[in-house]
Amino acid sequence: MARVILAEDDEAISEPLARALRRDGHEVAVLNTGQGALEVGSAGVGDLMVLDLGLPGIDGIEVIRSLREQGSKMPIIVVTARTSDLDFVVGLDAGADDYVAKPFRIDVLLARVRALVRRGSSPAIIRVGEMVIDSAARRVRVGDNEVPLTPKEYDVLLLLSQNVGKVMSREQIMKEIWRGEWFGGSKTLDMHVSGLRRKLAEAGVGREPTIGTVRGVGFRMEEIPAASGDQSARP
Ligand code: CA
């Protein structure tokens, strides 16, 4: 159960959605303006926000930016009829965690809400430097370049990226990714890691993440300090 802030000005969408969220066990507050969403969001009374980008008054993107500037870590799912890649990127850059394009099926949105509630404040979108992992879509890009990964490479990258700065031992990685199906030596893991390094470097724009080797132990996704002016440098 979560306290969901639903910011949507179209009652044909908000009414059935609020009903479905309540049926799913959530408490729901419905707001129909950007100002309202921002006020309730700022009050820190919500666990999660479902946010329409096209709201009267303050635009949804501005709502996200303001909340993030205030330090809010509340997961935000953007709901938008704007489906161009640019809008998607702008929403994520502003600090949204996930997005659903309109028109959407209610059960799809409910599943996204459940997933974000389960993950708590651990987002569906993970950023390390210029790399963005969209864990809902299992897609990775560095800057504007999509990184083509095999399923196992993706799993290894996600695990390391969820633990930036921490050493993950070979045993931990194998257990998490291959579960009971690990029959090979650790050479296979080395192959996946070197494949990852090569693909990230190829897609790189100078601030791609680096996977470090910790001799005798395992691997670590190195931290990348935030660059000043990073947000404003983007289109
Ligand atoms: Ca709208």
Boltz pocket constraint, residues with backbone or C-beta under 6 A from the ligand:
constraints:
  - pocket:
      binder: B
      contacts: [[A, 8], [A, 9], [A, 10], [A, 52], [A, 53], [A, 54], [A, 55]]
      max_distance: 6.0
